[in-house]
Amino acid sequence: MKTQFLLPNSFKKPGFILMLVAVLVYVLDKFFKNPIFWDQIKMFAIYNSNDDSIFSHDPNAGFFKIISTNIGYTLFNLVFISGAIMASFSRLKNEDEYITKLRLESLVWAVYANFLVILVADITIYGFFFFNIVMLNMYTIPVLFLLRFHYVIYRTNKTIQNEK
């Protein structure tokens, strides 16, 4: 079966490296509480607001603005998500129908787990911390997919080796 939507196998390792670099930079940034090189950079914003209202009286709020901002989170998101896409959707060396089935099952499992986290957080967490949980939740699908997919492949390979 031809899998048209998968990247070449050579993208997998760089994807994991990008994810690791993004996490390390994020942890270092949080640990030292000091932006490394992205303190205040001028960026184009489709919308900018310092509060949660689109009817803000803040003169810097509004649509289509050039703002000065810390782009650390933006860089983290770009690098981590790019790496996650590369690692998650790269072919394995021996991609076949069974691997495709495991890939689909793992992806569905990760989406279910993602929504379960959102539902549990929705009924148990309130205030601004809920927003943090929802933001972190954008990383759960690729991370859970990668963990489950590679665990199932590891378990399958181990079972095959034990039968030989």
HELIX and SHEET records of a PDB file:
HELIX    1   1 ASN A    9  PHE A   11  5                                   3    
HELIX    2   2 LYS A   12  PHE A   32  1                                  21    
HELIX    3   3 GLY A   72  SER A   88  1                                  17    
HELIX    4   4 GLU A   97  THR A  124  1                                  28    
HELIX    5   5 PHE A  128  LEU A  136  1                                   9    
HELIX    6   6 ASN A  137  TYR A  139  5                                   3    
HELIX    7   7 THR A  140  GLU A  163  1                                  24    
SHEET    1   A 2 ILE A  41  ASN A  48  0                                        
SHEET    2   A 2 GLY A  62  THR A  69 -1                                        
END                                                                             
